[in-house]
Amino acid sequence: MSALRTLDDLLAEGVSGRRVLVRADLNVPLDKQTGAITDDGRIRAVLPTLGALVEAGAKVVVCSHLGRPKGAPDPQFSLGPVAGRLGELLGAPVHFATDTVGDSARSTVAGLADGQVALLENLRFNAGETSKDEAERGAFADQLAAFGDAYVDDAFGAVHRKHASVFDVPARLPHVAGRLVLREVEVLSKLTADPERPYVVVLGGSKVSDKLAVIEALLPTVDRLLIGGGMCFTFLKAQGLEVGTSLLEKDMVETCRNLLERSGGKIMLPVDVVVADAFAPDAAHDTVRVDGIPSHRLGLDVGPETVAGFSAALSQAKTIFWNGPMGVFEMPAFAAGTRGIAEAITKADAFSVVGGGDSAAAVRALGLDESSFGHISTGGGASLEYLEGKTLPGIAALEN
């Protein structure tokens, strides 16, 4: 931690009149029909850093990606709507460049007055941002770095990517960690260094393969590991149970069997699930025991007995990490499991961390009070990789 220089260090040196390039994570979900932002949580998360720079008189140049365009401009992934929302939240217009490092970007940055903010168009409209070729990535980083006298990384959701704006730009400019990145690293290091016990982890989501590395890393350190979501059916299959047409990774069944054997009883699986005739919001559904899943139906949520059992384990915890919903929470009929677990976490007398991604989206979509969780991460993949003990390129670049 001591190796990271912080935003406060940069502010102490004085930024008035200086251009500060801020890598933010403004990768927000957009409505496919209207293009409207459906969850502005990531925009709000970067406000403390941007607000401090604006107040100190910096010329703030913000850059981010959105979605997965293929290295060329694609209107459906434009950051235009984000510029509008960011301006509303900052209470001042945000000057939007219609390209990333071209004529519009150069003139927009050149025209900034002290305390003003510009947003560059989607970084991934340039192939150099995500290129595996170091020379191509470096050339793009050179162009980006030309817009700043200093660099702030406040995009925790992207620090596990070896991308130009995350990994290469900090090598070209004086660099610091923004408020958000610093908070994320402090929180996650607390989970890995010496968590207060009992330490209970809740994992959901669709695939075991996505979470295998973090399960392997956490099993020796946690006291209980509660598994729900689509991934639970591969574990249930490993116990020899019928899972019907539920999500199943056949090639992971043996791996799950080994994990259960090695876990020493730490892994808790659902005892009942909500099964439906189809993956649809209005599908006929009811609750069954896990040893009674009909062969023609699929599980879309954990059941009330499971929520009660998981909640009892959570009520004993002093540290909680949650990543992944318990069911298809976007459909009201299959949201009760995720809601029940989230509410149990808020009631526990514990330091709780929500590991970004769909879990953070679920907290907001279900209308839960965000302040009742200890910390809601902005990076699902990044938080998991941190807990796995991996080196995150964006953090390593800030430490150099």
C-alpha positions in Angstrom: 0.0 0.0 0.0 2.8 2.4 0.8 4.0 2.2 -2.8 0.8 3.9 -4.1 0.9 7.7 -4.5 -2.5 9.1 -4.0 -4.7 11.9 -5.3 -4.0 13.9 -2.1 -0.3 13.7 -2.9 -1.0 15.2 -6.3 -3.3 17.9 -4.9 -0.6 18.9 -2.4 1.8 19.5 -5.2 -0.8 21.8 -6.8 -2.8 21.1 -10.0 -4.2 24.6 -10.7 -3.9 25.2 -14.5 -2.4 21.7 -15.1 -4.0 19.1 -17.3 -4.9 16.0 -15.4 -5.7 12.9 -17.4 -8.2 10.7 -15.4 -8.9 7.1 -16.4 -12.4 6.5 -15.1 -14.7 3.4 -15.5 -17.8 4.9 -17.0 -18.8 1.5 -18.6 -22.5 1.9 -17.6 -25.4 -0.1 -18.9 -27.5 1.5 -21.6 -31.1 0.7 -22.7 -30.9 -1.0 -26.0 -34.0 0.8 -27.4 -33.5 4.3 -26.1 -29.8 4.5 -25.4 -30.6 5.9 -21.9 -28.3 5.1 -19.0 -30.1 2.5 -16.8 -27.6 2.6 -13.8 -25.3 5.5 -13.2 -23.5 3.9 -10.2 -20.1 3.9 -11.9 -20.4 7.6 -12.9 -21.2 8.5 -9.3 -18.3 6.5 -8.0 -15.7 8.7 -9.8 -17.3 12.0 -8.6 -15.1 12.4 -5.4 -11.9 12.4 -7.5 -13.3 14.6 -10.3 -14.8 17.0 -7.8 -11.5 17.4 -5.9 -9.6 18.1 -9.2 -12.2 20.6 -10.4 -12.2 22.4 -7.1 -8.3 22.6 -7.2 -8.5 24.3 -10.6 -7.2 21.4 -12.8 -8.0 21.1 -16.4 -9.6 17.6 -16.2 -9.4 15.2 -19.2 -11.5 12.1 -18.5 -11.2 8.9 -20.6 -13.1 5.6 -20.4 -14.3 2.6 -22.4 -17.9 1.6 -22.8 -19.0 -1.9 -24.0 -16.9 -4.0 -26.4 -16.6 -2.2 -29.7 -14.1 -3.9 -32.1 -11.4 -1.2 -32.2 -13.4 1.2 -34.4 -16.1 3.8 -33.9 -19.5 2.3 -33.2 -22.4 4.7 -32.4 -24.2 2.4 -30.0 -21.1 2.5 -27.7 -20.6 6.3 -27.7 -19.9 8.0 -24.4 -22.1 10.9 -25.5 -24.9 10.1 -23.1 -22.4 9.6 -20.3 -21.0 13.1 -20.9 -24.5 14.5 -20.4 -25.1 12.6 -17.2 -21.6 13.4 -15.8 -22.3 17.1 -16.4 -25.6 16.9 -14.5 -23.9 15.2 -11.5 -21.0 17.7 -11.5 -23.3 20.7 -11.9 -21.3 22.0 -14.9 -21.1 21.2 -18.6 -18.7 18.4 -19.6 -17.0 19.2 -23.0 -17.3 16.1 -25.1 -14.7 15.1 -27.7 -16.2 13.1 -30.6 -13.0 11.1 -31.0 -10.4 9.8 -28.7 -7.0 11.2 -29.8 -8.0 13.0 -33.1 -8.8 16.6 -34.0 -11.9 16.9 -31.8 -10.0 15.6 -28.8 -7.0 17.9 -29.4 -9.2 21.0 -29.8 -11.4 20.1 -26.8 -8.5 19.6 -24.5 -6.7 22.8 -25.8 -9.9 24.8 -25.1 -10.3 23.8 -21.4 -10.1 26.5 -18.8 -9.0 25.9 -15.2 -11.7 23.8 -13.4 -13.3 22.6 -16.5 -13.9 18.9 -17.5 -13.6 17.2 -20.9 -14.6 13.6 -21.7 -12.9 11.8 -24.6 -14.9 9.4 -26.8 -14.7 5.6 -26.1 -11.1 4.4 -25.8 -12.0 1.1 -27.4 -12.8 2.9 -30.7 -9.0 2.7 -31.1 -7.5 -0.7 -31.7 -4.4 0.4 -29.7 -6.3 0.5 -26.4 -6.7 -3.3 -26.1 -3.9 -4.5 -28.5 -1.6 -7.3 -27.4 1.1 -5.7 -29.5 3.2 -3.5 -27.2 4.3 -1.2 -29.9 0.7 -0.5 -31.1 -0.5 -0.1 -27.5 2.5 2.2 -26.7 1.8 4.4 -29.7 -1.8 4.9 -28.6 -0.6 5.5 -25.0 1.8 8.2 -26.3 -1.2 10.0 -27.9 -3.3 9.8 -24.8 -0.4 10.9 -22.5 0.0 14.0 -24.6 -3.3 15.3 -23.1 -2.0 15.3 -19.5 0.7 16.7 -17.2 -0.3 14.1 -14.6 -2.3 10.9 -14.6 -4.9 9.6 -12.1 -6.3 6.1 -12.3 -9.8 5.9 -10.8 -11.0 3.0 -12.9 -10.9 0.0 -10.5 -13.2 -2.0 -12.9 -10.4 -1.9 -15.5 -7.2 -2.4 -13.4 -7.1 -6.1 -14.2 -6.7 -5.3 -17.9 -3.3 -4.7 -19.6 -4.7 -1.9 -21.7 -3.0 1.3 -23.0 -4.9 3.7 -20.8 -4.5 1.5 -17.7 -1.0 0.0 -18.0 1.0 2.1 -20.5 0.0 5.7 -19.9 1.1 5.7 -16.2 4.7 4.9 -17.4 4.6 8.1 -19.4 3.3 10.6 -16.8 3.5 11.3 -13.0 0.8 9.0 -11.7 -1.4 8.5 -8.7 -4.3 6.4 -7.5 -7.7 8.1 -7.4 -10.0 8.1 -4.4 -12.0 5.1 -5.7 -9.0 2.9 -6.6 -7.4 3.7 -3.2 -10.6 2.7 -1.3 -11.0 -0.5 -3.3 -7.4 -1.6 -2.7 -7.7 -0.8 1.0 -10.9 -2.8 1.4 -9.8 -5.8 -0.6 -6.4 -6.0 1.2 -8.4 -6.1 4.4 -10.1 -9.2 3.1 -6.9 -10.9 2.1 -4.6 -9.9 4.9 -6.4 -10.5 8.2 -10.2 -10.7 8.0 -12.1 -10.6 11.2 -13.7 -14.1 11.8 -16.0 -15.8 11.1 -15.3 -14.9 7.4 -18.3 -15.9 5.2 -18.2 -15.7 1.4 -21.3 -15.8 -0.8 -20.8 -16.7 -4.5 -23.4 -16.8 -7.2 -23.6 -16.1 -10.9 -23.9 -18.5 -13.7 -20.7 -20.4 -14.2 -18.3 -22.3 -11.9 -15.6 -21.9 -14.4 -15.7 -18.1 -13.9 -15.3 -18.5 -10.2 -13.1 -21.6 -9.9 -9.8 -19.7 -9.3 -11.4 -17.5 -6.5 -13.0 -20.6 -4.9 -9.5 -22.3 -4.9 -7.9 -19.2 -3.4 -10.6 -18.6 -0.8 -11.3 -22.2 0.5 -8.3 -22.2 2.8 -9.0 -18.8 4.3 -12.8 -18.6 4.7 -15.0 -20.2 7.4 -18.1 -20.7 5.2 -18.6 -20.6 1.4 -22.2 -20.3 0.4 -22.9 -21.1 -3.3 -26.1 -20.1 -5.2 -26.9 -18.9 -8.6 -26.7 -20.9 -11.8 -23.3 -22.3 -10.7 -24.9 -24.3 -7.8 -26.4 -26.8 -10.2 -23.0 -28.1 -11.3 -22.2 -28.7 -7.6 -25.6 -30.4 -7.1 -24.8 -32.6 -10.1 -21.5 -33.5 -8.5 -23.5 -34.8 -5.5 -25.3 -37.1 -7.9 -28.6 -35.1 -8.0 -30.9 -34.6 -11.0 -30.7 -30.9 -12.1 -33.2 -31.1 -15.0 -32.5 -28.5 -17.7 -30.8 -26.1 -15.3 -27.5 -24.4 -16.2 -24.8 -27.1 -16.1 -21.1 -27.2 -16.9 -20.6 -30.9 -17.5 -16.8 -30.5 -17.8 -16.7 -29.0 -14.2 -18.7 -31.7 -12.4 -15.6 -33.7 -11.4 -13.8 -30.4 -10.3 -16.8 -29.6 -8.1 -16.8 -33.0 -6.6 -13.1 -32.5 -5.6 -13.8 -29.1 -4.1 -16.7 -30.5 -2.0 -14.4 -33.3 -0.8 -11.6 -30.9 0.0 -13.7 -28.2 1.6 -14.1 -29.9 5.0 -17.7 -29.0 5.1 -17.1 -25.3 4.5 -19.2 -25.2 1.3 -22.9 -24.8 1.8 -25.2 -25.5 -1.1 -28.9 -24.8 -1.6 -31.5 -27.2 -0.1 -34.4 -26.0 -2.2 -34.7 -24.1 -5.5 -37.3 -22.3 -7.6 -37.9 -24.3 -10.8 -39.7 -23.1 -13.9 -41.0 -24.5 -17.2 -38.9 -22.0 -19.2 -36.4 -19.1 -18.9 -39.1 -16.5 -19.0 -40.5 -13.9 -16.6 -44.0 -15.3 -16.8 -43.1 -19.0 -16.8 -45.0 -21.4 -14.5 -42.8 -22.0 -11.4 -42.7 -23.5 -7.9 -40.3 -24.4 -5.2 -38.8 -28.0 -4.8 -36.2 -29.7 -2.7 -32.9 -30.1 -4.5 -33.3 -33.9 -4.6 -36.7 -33.4 -6.4 -35.9 -31.3 -9.4 -38.0 -32.6 -12.3 -36.0 -33.6 -15.4 -37.9 -31.2 -17.7 -37.6 -28.0 -15.6 -34.8 -25.6 -14.8 -33.8 -23.9 -11.6 -33.9 -20.0 -11.7 -33.5 -19.1 -8.0 -32.6 -20.5 -4.6 -35.6 -21.3 -2.4 -36.8 -19.8 1.0 -35.3 -22.6 3.1 -31.9 -22.0 1.4 -32.3 -18.2 2.1 -33.0 -19.1 5.8 -30.0 -21.4 6.1 -27.6 -19.0 4.3 -29.0 -16.1 6.4 -28.3 -18.0 9.6 -24.6 -18.5 8.5 -24.3 -14.8 7.6 -25.8 -13.7 10.9 -22.7 -15.2 12.6 -20.2 -13.5 10.3 -17.9 -10.7 11.2 -16.6 -10.3 7.6 -18.7 -11.0 4.4 -17.8 -10.9 0.7 -20.6 -11.4 -1.8 -20.1 -11.8 -5.6 -22.9 -13.0 -7.9 -26.7 -13.1 -7.7 -28.6 -16.1 -6.3 -31.0 -16.3 -9.2 -32.3 -14.4 -12.2 -33.0 -11.3 -10.2 -33.9 -9.3 -13.3 -37.2 -11.3 -13.4 -39.4 -10.4 -10.3 -40.5 -14.1 -10.0 -36.9 -15.2 -9.5 -35.5 -12.3 -7.4 -36.5 -13.4 -3.9 -33.2 -15.4 -3.3 -30.9 -12.5 -4.2 -33.1 -10.0 -2.2 -33.1 -12.3 0.8 -29.4 -12.8 0.9 -28.7 -9.1 0.3 -31.0 -8.2 3.2 -29.3 -10.8 5.4 -25.9 -9.3 4.6 -27.2 -5.8 5.6 -28.5 -7.1 9.0 -25.3 -8.9 9.9 -23.0 -7.3 12.4 -20.2 -7.6 9.9 -17.9 -5.7 7.6 -19.5 -6.5 4.2 -18.1 -6.1 0.7 -20.2 -6.5 -2.4 -17.9 -7.6 -5.3 -19.2 -5.4 -8.1 -20.7 -6.5 -11.4 -24.1 -8.1 -11.2 -24.2 -8.1 -7.4 -23.8 -4.3 -7.3 -26.4 -4.0 -10.1 -28.8 -6.2 -8.1 -28.4 -4.0 -5.0 -29.5 -1.0 -7.0 -32.1 -2.8 -9.1 -33.8 -4.2 -6.0 -33.9 -0.7 -4.4 -31.7 -1.7 -1.4 -29.9 0.9 0.7 -26.4 1.0 -0.6 -25.1 2.6 2.6 -26.1 -0.5 4.6 -23.2 -2.4 3.0 -19.6 -1.8 4.1 -18.4 -1.3 0.6 -19.8 -1.9 -2.9 -17.0 -2.5 -5.3 -17.1 -1.1 -8.9 -15.1 -4.0 -10.3 -16.5 -7.5 -10.4 -13.6 -9.1 -12.3 -11.0 -6.9 -10.7 -12.1 -7.7 -7.2 -12.2 -11.5 -7.9 -8.7 -11.4 -9.4 -7.4 -9.3 -6.4 -8.8 -12.0 -4.0 -7.2 -14.7 -6.1 -3.9 -13.1 -5.4 -3.2 -12.1 -9.0 -1.1 -9.1 -10.0 -3.4 -6.5 -11.4 -1.6 -4.6 -14.3 -3.2 -1.3 -13.5 -2.2 -1.4 -9.8 1.3 -2.6 -10.7 1.7 0.3 -13.1 0.7 2.8 -10.3 3.2 1.2 -7.9 6.2 1.7 -10.3 
